[in-house]
Structures are given as structure tokens and as C-alpha cells.
């Protein structure tokens, strides 16, 4: 199985033996994924001469991530974020759509703080409640269109969420009401949506778990640039998960989760004659058709 009489480490024959242990009912896709995973994991262990102590430390970190994860926090996903895996998978997933003659809006990672049960709110209303004194309120609005035809998409859903000025999403913070700074909006007949939100601010990702420990071990900071999360969906079109980043924010060049992309930075402009908001953001979204 790849071992030799002179004590050399288990080689390719051993890896082949592990791969070949998969049974006949393994699906083709599972066989492809697991064959590559086993090969790369074995090659990694051999390349770095991984010790038992180091392997156990890695297992403990995975266990820790699972123990910290719940409906308010996905620590395993955060670990993937700080090593760039979610951004890489996102890019692979949307690669073909981005090559179109009329490409859709760029995607970005989901992140660990999305909630499926965000409430539907009326256009022109707000997602910010018990607003902090240091907050800057913004009016965000735009149009959802088909990337291929340019036609507006009525009844599209714009699912939005963001952190408060203290860097916490509402499920992390007992001082915020349930579903603060999140909501779903349905576009009108012209594909338009609108709501009041906060002009976002940079914040640190949670640093008290394995993701934070990894950052510390790699001598990296934990900050994210100011951003707002979006999921935009319309019948007959591919769902878009993305983030938009304030162009004036710090950390655009060294986002701790590597999510910033060209085309996703936006400009907040002063808003006039609106007592509810001091900033204005227009953001239009183009969706790709389903293949």
C-alpha cells in the first residue's frame, strides 16, 4: 500500500489504495471531489512533513469551529473566509456568467451572518431601528434589470443586511432588535427598490474563535472594509449574492476575507432635502438569465 521496507513514508500507492476504497455506489461527482481531496490532502501532509501534534491541532480547530457555530454564527464558514476559500469558490461558481457579452453584476461571498427569515419590508421604508447616535443614515435605491436585455425586472427580491456601527450584526448584539439592519424588498413594475439604511463602517470579524486564532497565527488583522450584503433574485434569472463596498473605506486592499472585487465599490453622495438621511446611494443590479 505504498510503504517500503526501509521505513519511507507512505507514497502514491497508499493514496491510490485509499481512493480505490470508494464503493460502486459512489456518485460520479462525489468520486471526482473525494479523489481530488484525498490526493491533495495526502500530498500536503507529505510536502510539509505534517506531524501528529500538528494534525491533532488542526482537528481540534475544526472541532472548535463546529462547537462555536449556531443559528447566529457560522464559524466554519468564517474559517473558510479568512483563508480565501469562499471567495475562490464564489469566483469559480460565477466564472461563466462573468464571461458573457453583457456580464451581470459581480458576485461576492455570502458571509456567515445571513438569515433566511428576514422580513419583507415596503419600498421607501427603513431597515435601521434604534439607530446609534454615531450612525450615518443613507437612502439606498436602484433598479434591477436583466443583464442580457437591459429590461427592468419587476417583482425581483432584494435581500439586504449589514452590521451596525459597533461592528455587530443584530443576532450578535442583544441591544439590537430582532432583524435590525436587514430586510427584503420587492421591486416595482420598473424594477426599482429603495430603503433607508446605514452608511456602513469597517469592522473586525469575530476574533474569539478559530478564525481569529488563525489570523493571529498568520500575523494578519481582522478588519473588513465598510460594506452592505445583498442577495437579488428574479424568476428565470440566476440568484446573485454580492457585497458592495464604500469606495472611501479603509481595508479595501487588505480585506480580511478577500471579498473585494472590481466593480463592487460604490460612492455615497450627499443627499439633499431629506431629513431622514444625509447620504444617497444609487446601486443598480443586472442579473444573468438561467441557462
LOTISE-911417 format. One line per field, with one value per residue: residue in three letters; x, y, z of N, C-alpha, C in turn. Coordinates in steps of 0.02 Angstrom, whole numbers, plus 50000, padded with zeros to 5 digits. Example, Ala and Ser with C-alpha at 12.3 -4.5 7.8 and 13.67 -1.06 7.14 Angstrom:
REM LOTISE-911417
aa = ALA  SER
nxx = 50660  50642
nyy = 49716  49888
nzz = 50390  50354
caxx = 50615  50684
cayy = 49775  49947
cazz = 50390  50357
cxx = 50660  50645
cyy = 49835  50002
czz = 50390  50394
END
This chain:
REM LOTISE-911417
aa = UNK  UNK  UNK  UNK  UNK  UNK  UNK  UNK  UNK  UNK  UNK  UNK  UNK  UNK  UNK  UNK  UNK  UNK  UNK  UNK  UNK  UNK  UNK  UNK  UNK  UNK  UNK  UNK  UNK  UNK  UNK  UNK  UNK  UNK  UNK  UNK  UNK  UNK  UNK  UNK  UNK  UNK  UNK  UNK  UNK  UNK  UNK  UNK  UNK  UNK  UNK  UNK  UNK  UNK  UNK  UNK  UNK  UNK  UNK  UNK  UNK  UNK  UNK  UNK  UNK  UNK  UNK  UNK  UNK  UNK  UNK  UNK  UNK  UNK  UNK  UNK  UNK  UNK  UNK  UNK  UNK  UNK  UNK  UNK  UNK  UNK  UNK  UNK  UNK  UNK  UNK  UNK  UNK  UNK  UNK  UNK  UNK  UNK  UNK  UNK  UNK  UNK  UNK  UNK  UNK  UNK  UNK  UNK  UNK  UNK  UNK  UNK  UNK  UNK  UNK  UNK  UNK  UNK  UNK  UNK  UNK  UNK  UNK  UNK  UNK  UNK  UNK  UNK  UNK  UNK  UNK  UNK  UNK  UNK  UNK  UNK  UNK  UNK  UNK  UNK  UNK  UNK  UNK  UNK  UNK  UNK  UNK  UNK  UNK  UNK  UNK  UNK  UNK  UNK  UNK  UNK  UNK  UNK  UNK  UNK  UNK  UNK  UNK  UNK  UNK  UNK  UNK  UNK  UNK  UNK  UNK  UNK  UNK  UNK  UNK  UNK  UNK  UNK  UNK  UNK  UNK  UNK  UNK  UNK  UNK  UNK  UNK  UNK  UNK  UNK  UNK  UNK  UNK  UNK  UNK  UNK  UNK  UNK  UNK  UNK  UNK  UNK  UNK  UNK  UNK  UNK  UNK  UNK  UNK  UNK  UNK  UNK  UNK  UNK  UNK  UNK  UNK  UNK  UNK  UNK  UNK  UNK  UNK  UNK  UNK  UNK  UNK  UNK  UNK  UNK  UNK  UNK  UNK  UNK  UNK  UNK  UNK  UNK  UNK  UNK  UNK  UNK  UNK  UNK  UNK  UNK  UNK  UNK  UNK  UNK  UNK  UNK  UNK  UNK  UNK  UNK  UNK  UNK  UNK  UNK  UNK  UNK  UNK  UNK  UNK  UNK  UNK  UNK  UNK  UNK  UNK  UNK  UNK  UNK  UNK  UNK  UNK  UNK  UNK  UNK  UNK  UNK  UNK  UNK  UNK  UNK  UNK  UNK  UNK  UNK  UNK
nxx = 50041  50104  50199  50371  50509  50615  50566  50516  50400  50223  50178  50123  50057  49991  49900  49825  49767  49681  49593  49537  49460  49333  49162  49055  48934  48958  48928  48962  49005  49036  49140  49234  49260  49304  49413  49505  49515  49568  49690  49755  49757  49837  49955  49986  50011  50125  50211  50235  50283  50194  50160  50102  50060  50034  49933  49832  49810  49750  49633  49574  49547  49451  49350  49323  49274  49153  49087  49069  48979  48814  48639  48661  48789  48914  49047  49132  49117  49172  49306  49339  49326  49433  49544  49524  49446  49304  49289  49360  49284  49164  49204  49234  49107  49032  49101  49077  48963  49014  49087  49005  48941  48868  48895  48832  48800  48938  48976  48992  49054  48942  48956  48950  48833  48705  48526  48388  48259  48228  48124  47997  47992  47918  47951  48048  48044  48128  48275  48341  48335  48315  48426  48601  48686  48802  48784  48775  48648  48585  48506  48464  48446  48388  48389  48336  48386  48381  48530  48555  48455  48431  48309  48193  48165  48025  47953  48065  48169  48255  48366  48435  48569  48665  48801  48795  48853  48938  49002  48935  48818  48639  48602  48708  48706  48631  48575  48518  48365  48267  48306  48354  48428  48415  48322  48195  48156  48039  48043  47967  47853  47943  48059  48119  48190  48198  48262  48297  48453  48607  48754  48887  49018  49192  49233  49287  49301  49231  49342  49366  49370  49416  49440  49486  49598  49676  49703  49782  49891  49943  49986  49898  49776  49606  49507  49367  49322  49205  49042  48893  48779  48699  48570  48501  48359  48265  48131  48174  48303  48476  48514  48590  48720  48801  48915  48929  49047  49101  49183  49269  49316  49427  49538  49505  49601  49656  49561  49504  49441  49453  49358  49332  49300  49336  49224  49130  49140  49068  48997  48950  48845  48812  48649  48513  48384  48314  48262  48281  48396  48572  48654  48663  48638  48645  48616  48624  48572  48614  48552  48596  48526  48450  48529
nyy = 49939  50058  50083  50055  49940  50004  50101  50219  50355  50331  50318  50364  50248  50209  50316  50296  50175  50214  50297  50204  50132  50178  50138  50054  50121  50253  50418  50493  50629  50642  50550  50613  50732  50683  50603  50698  50777  50687  50656  50784  50817  50713  50737  50865  50835  50756  50847  50950  50877  50839  50831  50721  50795  50920  50885  50845  50968  51036  50959  50986  51121  51119  51051  51145  51251  51194  51179  51312  51359  51409  51455  51589  51614  51563  51482  51391  51427  51553  51523  51467  51584  51669  51608  51625  51536  51535  51648  51605  51492  51557  51634  51534  51478  51580  51606  51577  51654  51781  51795  51829  51924  52032  52054  52005  52089  52085  51949  51910  51845  51755  51761  51740  51783  51792  51783  51678  51713  51848  51994  52045  52206  52367  52461  52609  52618  52587  52496  52516  52523  52582  52671  52699  52837  52877  52844  52856  52892  52825  52836  52710  52655  52591  52501  52344  52242  52140  52068  52028  52083  52209  52250  52304  52215  52167  52130  52070  52010  52094  52061  52118  52152  52213  52263  52348  52507  52470  52361  52242  52118  52101  51979  51953  52042  52094  52217  52262  52260  52118  52063  52188  52304  52228  52160  52120  52173  52205  52230  52362  52391  52445  52388  52442  52477  52531  52597  52649  52645  52612  52708  52608  52550  52508  52351  52230  52055  51919  51879  51788  51652  51504  51558  51687  51650  51589  51700  51774  51686  51693  51821  51926  52058  52082  52152  52209  52297  52435  52384  52322  52189  52092  51993  51956  51912  51846  51780  51659  51699  51695  51681  51812  51835  51956  52089  52261  52394  52533  52659  52745  52683  52612  52470  52413  52361  52259  52167  52061  51944  51933  51978  52087  52153  52212  52332  52324  52425  52572  52739  52847  52985  53156  53184  53281  53385  53292  53244  53126  53061  53080  53039  52973  52833  52760  52607  52496  52337  52200  52051  51884  51775  51616  51466
nzz = 50000  49974  50073  50118  50142  50202  50284  50226  50203  50178  50010  49842  49804  49920  49934  49817  49852  49957  49886  49798  49882  49885  49858  49734  49726  49744  49693  49531  49540  49677  49682  49599  49672  49799  49764  49716  49833  49930  49867  49866  50002  50055  49982  50031  50168  50154  50091  50185  50288  50394  50565  50698  50809  50750  50662  50752  50814  50709  50693  50816  50799  50697  50765  50865  50787  50745  50868  50905  50813  50769  50750  50743  50708  50597  50614  50550  50417  50425  50452  50328  50255  50298  50246  50115  50044  50023  49940  49828  49787  49760  49650  49556  49542  49479  49366  49226  49197  49208  49093  48990  48848  48890  49041  49204  49362  49473  49582  49760  49916  50028  50168  50350  50417  50364  50364  50336  50365  50358  50366  50247  50182  50149  50001  50014  50150  50309  50363  50477  50649  50819  50801  50810  50891  50829  50698  50519  50417  50266  50105  50004  49839  49681  49523  49462  49332  49181  49132  49002  48917  48965  49012  49138  49292  49363  49524  49576  49709  49834  49949  50094  50208  50349  50458  50618  50684  50784  50738  50742  50691  50701  50763  50842  50942  51085  51109  50994  50903  50848  50687  50649  50538  50423  50286  50163  50000  49872  49700  49603  49462  49373  49406  49517  49678  49851  50005  50175  50257  50345  50315  50288  50401  50431  50510  50635  50604  50703  50832  50926  50908  50812  50683  50712  50786  50688  50606  50694  50711  50584  50579  50540  50515  50576  50509  50408  50259  50246  50209  50124  50120  49992  49920  49770  49680  49544  49450  49329  49317  49368  49539  49631  49740  49832  49882  49922  49925  50015  49932  49994  50104  50230  50216  50094  50010  50083  50137  50264  50228  50094  49997  49915  49755  49588  49526  49626  49716  49783  49776  49900  49903  49953  50018  49977  50045  50123  50272  50335  50297  50269  50170  50003  49900  49746  49672  49547  49484  49384  49322  49275  49151  49184  49131
caxx = 50000  50145  50254  50430  50543  50664  50533  50494  50329  50176  50181  50065  50020  49946  49846  49783  49729  49627  49544  49504  49416  49264  49121  49025  48875  48980  48907  49019  49030  49069  49204  49281  49279  49341  49478  49549  49527  49615  49756  49785  49771  49895  50014  50000  50043  50193  50252  50256  50302  50146  50170  50041  50041  50005  49869  49784  49792  49703  49570  49545  49521  49389  49300  49308  49230  49087  49058  49050  48930  48743  48599  48682  48859  48941  49119  49165  49118  49219  49373  49349  49333  49498  49595  49507  49413  49238  49296  49381  49226  49117  49229  49225  49036  49005  49150  49048  48917  49054  49117  48953  48950  48840  48901  48791  48835  48985  48956  49040  49038  48883  48974  48920  48780  48641  48468  48337  48193  48222  48056  47984  47976  47893  47999  48048  48047  48195  48298  48378  48294  48358  48486  48653  48698  48858  48769  48760  48593  48587  48449  48490  48394  48415  48347  48358  48372  48410  48594  48554  48410  48427  48241  48184  48136  47975  47944  48128  48179  48320  48377  48492  48587  48727  48818  48786  48915  48983  49032  48897  48754  48589  48599  48766  48702  48568  48548  48482  48303  48269  48307  48378  48476  48406  48254  48185  48116  48015  48045  47904  47845  48001  48117  48153  48186  48226  48256  48346  48499  48664  48817  48924  49084  49233  49226  49326  49265  49239  49412  49369  49365  49470  49457  49529  49663  49714  49729  49837  49949  49971  50004  49853  49723  49540  49457  49334  49302  49134  49005  48823  48766  48639  48551  48449  48330  48208  48112  48206  48371  48520  48518  48653  48743  48856  48927  48952  49096  49110  49247  49312  49330  49491  49542  49485  49657  49676  49503  49524  49410  49469  49295  49326  49311  49325  49154  49086  49148  49015  49007  48895  48844  48769  48579  48484  48312  48286  48278  48293  48461  48622  48691  48623  48674  48609  48651  48585  48592  48597  48552  48604  48472  48467  48546
cayy = 50000  50117  50084  50018  49905  50047  50149  50280  50371  50302  50356  50369  50185  50212  50363  50261  50124  50248  50319  50146  50102  50201  50085  50064  50165  50323  50455  50518  50693  50628  50517  50664  50778  50649  50582  50757  50798  50639  50666  50846  50813  50670  50773  50918  50806  50735  50905  50988  50830  50852  50789  50702  50852  50971  50859  50848  51038  51052  50927  51024  51184  51103  51037  51210  51288  51164  51193  51383  51376  51402  51492  51658  51621  51504  51489  51352  51469  51608  51495  51465  51652  51701  51578  51641  51481  51553  51693  51564  51453  51605  51653  51476  51469  51632  51621  51575  51711  51842  51797  51846  51987  52082  52018  52028  52118  52038  51916  51909  51792  51762  51778  51695  51814  51796  51749  51664  51736  51922  52014  52085  52275  52408  52508  52676  52614  52582  52435  52535  52538  52605  52691  52727  52909  52890  52816  52899  52860  52832  52813  52668  52643  52570  52463  52276  52229  52081  52086  52013  52126  52276  52265  52302  52153  52179  52078  52041  52017  52121  52042  52160  52152  52247  52270  52413  52545  52436  52304  52181  52105  52101  51916  51952  52101  52096  52285  52274  52222  52062  52081  52255  52312  52178  52158  52101  52222  52180  52285  52383  52375  52468  52354  52486  52464  52586  52591  52683  52600  52649  52707  52558  52567  52448  52317  52169  51992  51891  51862  51746  51582  51478  51604  51738  51620  51581  51766  51792  51644  51715  51892  51965  52094  52051  52202  52209  52364  52451  52350  52301  52125  52087  51936  51980  51855  51858  51719  51649  51725  51667  51719  51847  51852  52003  52141  52324  52422  52606  52672  52785  52643  52579  52397  52388  52324  52202  52138  52000  51884  51934  51979  52147  52142  52269  52341  52320  52485  52620  52806  52880  53057  53193  53183  53347  53393  53232  53248  53059  53033  53128  53010  52942  52782  52726  52546  52456  52267  52163  51979  51839  51726  51546  51429
cazz = 50000  49968  50121  50096  50196  50236  50327  50193  50215  50130  49948  49799  49804  49978  49917  49769  49889  49992  49836  49770  49933  49873  49831  49668  49729  49749  49634  49493  49566  49741  49668  49574  49726  49851  49736  49717  49902  49961  49837  49888  50074  50064  49956  50079  50227  50136  50073  50245  50341  50447  50624  50733  50851  50707  50637  50807  50823  50656  50710  50872  50773  50663  50818  50896  50741  50749  50934  50909  50762  50786  50702  50743  50688  50562  50623  50498  50357  50438  50442  50255  50230  50312  50203  50046  50008  49999  49883  49771  49765  49730  49583  49513  49530  49436  49313  49159  49188  49201  49026  48941  48814  48937  49105  49259  49420  49504  49645  49815  49963  50070  50236  50400  50457  50328  50393  50286  50387  50360  50348  50187  50200  50094  49972  50044  50223  50336  50397  50537  50707  50875  50765  50853  50884  50784  50632  50462  50381  50194  50065  49950  49789  49617  49478  49445  49262  49150  49101  48931  48879  48995  49033  49211  49319  49416  49574  49599  49781  49856  50019  50115  50280  50364  50529  50648  50691  50832  50704  50757  50661  50755  50800  50887  50986  51122  51110  50932  50897  50801  50615  50636  50484  50370  50260  50093  49963  49807  49652  49573  49392  49336  49433  49565  49750  49891  50078  50216  50291  50371  50278  50327  50429  50438  50574  50640  50609  50770  50842  50986  50889  50771  50628  50742  50805  50626  50587  50740  50695  50520  50586  50498  50551  50571  50487  50343  50237  50252  50155  50132  50087  49951  49878  49724  49645  49500  49414  49264  49319  49420  49601  49640  49807  49823  49932  49894  49970  50013  49899  50039  50164  50241  50209  50028  49980  50125  50169  50299  50198  50022  49959  49873  49683  49545  49508  49684  49758  49768  49803  49936  49889  49999  49999  49991  50057  50154  50343  50362  50276  50246  50114  49950  49861  49692  49653  49500  49482  49322  49335  49218  49142  49197  49071
cxx = 50043  50200  50311  50466  50592  50632  50513  50420  50286  50171  50117  50025  49971  49887  49798  49739  49670  49573  49504  49458  49344  49224  49087  48965  48894  48960  48968  49048  49065  49136  49256  49307  49324  49409  49527  49565  49578  49685  49791  49801  49832  49959  50035  50037  50115  50239  50278  50281  50259  50156  50103  50015  50007  49937  49815  49763  49742  49634  49535  49515  49455  49333  49277  49261  49159  49051  49035  48994  48859  48703  48616  48753  48883  49017  49158  49170  49167  49291  49388  49360  49403  49555  49576  49467  49344  49242  49316  49322  49174  49139  49221  49152  49009  49050  49118  49003  48956  49086  49067  48968  48923  48839  48855  48833  48879  48958  49009  49014  48976  48902  48932  48858  48715  48587  48415  48270  48187  48153  48053  47962  47955  47950  47992  48048  48119  48211  48334  48331  48341  48427  48538  48665  48754  48846  48758  48707  48598  48522  48478  48433  48427  48365  48378  48337  48401  48475  48592  48513  48409  48358  48235  48149  48089  47972  48008  48134  48250  48325  48441  48505  48655  48739  48803  48854  48963  49014  48994  48833  48703  48587  48659  48757  48633  48536  48512  48418  48311  48262  48321  48429  48475  48333  48254  48138  48100  48012  47977  47902  47904  48066  48153  48140  48214  48216  48308  48388  48554  48719  48863  48992  49125  49222  49270  49281  49274  49309  49421  49365  49423  49489  49503  49597  49706  49744  49788  49900  49983  49990  49964  49801  49656  49487  49431  49319  49226  49095  48933  48815  48701  48631  48493  48425  48271  48195  48145  48277  48411  48519  48588  48665  48803  48863  48948  48993  49102  49180  49295  49333  49403  49482  49516  49539  49678  49618  49522  49493  49415  49408  49289  49343  49304  49251  49106  49097  49098  49030  48944  48900  48798  48697  48547  48409  48279  48308  48295  48362  48508  48662  48643  48667  48627  48649  48605  48615  48569  48604  48560  48545  48496  48480  48501
cyy = 50063  50122  50041  49989  49949  50104  50215  50292  50340  50347  50354  50305  50182  50258  50330  50209  50156  50270  50259  50111  50126  50147  50102  50111  50238  50360  50482  50583  50684  50595  50567  50708  50743  50623  50640  50778  50752  50649  50728  50846  50770  50705  50829  50890  50785  50795  50942  50944  50841  50804  50772  50760  50906  50949  50863  50920  51060  51022  50965  51090  51173  51089  51101  51251  51260  51181  51266  51401  51363  51443  51566  51669  51557  51510  51449  51391  51526  51584  51491  51534  51680  51668  51585  51588  51500  51600  51654  51524  51498  51623  51595  51468  51518  51647  51625  51635  51775  51849  51818  51914  52045  52050  52047  52063  52065  52011  51928  51859  51808  51788  51738  51723  51825  51759  51739  51696  51811  51943  52052  52155  52314  52452  52577  52677  52601  52512  52451  52558  52549  52624  52722  52801  52924  52866  52871  52864  52876  52808  52775  52650  52622  52530  52395  52262  52162  52103  52078  52064  52199  52295  52260  52238  52171  52119  52040  52054  52041  52109  52076  52151  52185  52248  52340  52447  52515  52374  52239  52178  52092  52036  51908  52000  52104  52165  52303  52232  52167  52087  52155  52253  52254  52180  52138  52151  52194  52239  52299  52365  52396  52438  52393  52464  52525  52573  52636  52632  52643  52652  52662  52583  52502  52416  52255  52108  51965  51860  51813  51672  51561  51523  51659  51711  51610  51647  51786  51751  51665  51789  51935  52001  52063  52096  52190  52281  52373  52421  52336  52237  52127  52017  51960  51922  51877  51795  51717  51674  51693  51712  51750  51860  51898  52048  52204  52360  52497  52621  52712  52746  52622  52504  52370  52345  52263  52178  52071  51937  51886  51938  52038  52130  52208  52273  52339  52378  52538  52687  52831  52955  53092  53193  53249  53341  53328  53231  53180  53032  53089  53103  52975  52891  52752  52665  52503  52386  52236  52089  51939  51792  51657  51511  51368
czz = 50000  50018  50095  50156  50233  50275  50293  50206  50161  50069  49908  49798  49862  49963  49867  49803  49926  49943  49810  49819  49924  49837  49766  49668  49740  49686  49597  49521  49633  49730  49643  49631  49777  49827  49739  49789  49936  49933  49864  49962  50088  50040  50003  50140  50213  50123  50135  50301  50403  50505  50655  50776  50809  50680  50691  50821  50770  50669  50766  50848  50736  50713  50851  50852  50743  50813  50940  50862  50787  50735  50699  50716  50655  50562  50571  50434  50365  50430  50367  50226  50239  50273  50129  50009  49982  49940  49820  49743  49732  49659  49534  49493  49477  49376  49244  49146  49176  49132  48972  48909  48855  49006  49159  49312  49452  49569  49698  49866  50005  50139  50286  50436  50420  50367  50339  50302  50394  50336  50281  50210  50138  50067  50003  50119  50245  50362  50462  50593  50767  50849  50812  50839  50834  50713  50581  50420  50307  50162  50006  49903  49724  49577  49464  49374  49240  49116  49025  48891  48904  49020  49109  49232  49377  49462  49590  49674  49795  49931  50043  50189  50289  50439  50553  50657  50741  50802  50714  50715  50717  50795  50847  50946  51020  51124  51045  50931  50845  50730  50602  50580  50434  50348  50187  50060  49894  49758  49622  49498  49349  49364  49488  49637  49787  49965  50111  50254  50324  50318  50318  50351  50433  50506  50575  50638  50680  50778  50899  50972  50845  50712  50654  50761  50743  50603  50630  50724  50630  50520  50539  50540  50536  50539  50416  50324  50245  50194  50174  50092  50048  49922  49835  49682  49602  49460  49345  49261  49376  49481  49608  49714  49800  49884  49895  49947  49960  49986  49943  50101  50169  50226  50142  49996  50021  50169  50201  50270  50121  49977  49911  49801  49646  49527  49566  49733  49735  49802  49837  49924  49939  49973  50022  50003  50081  50227  50373  50346  50253  50186  50066  49913  49809  49671  49611  49494  49417  49336  49270  49212  49160  49131  49063
END
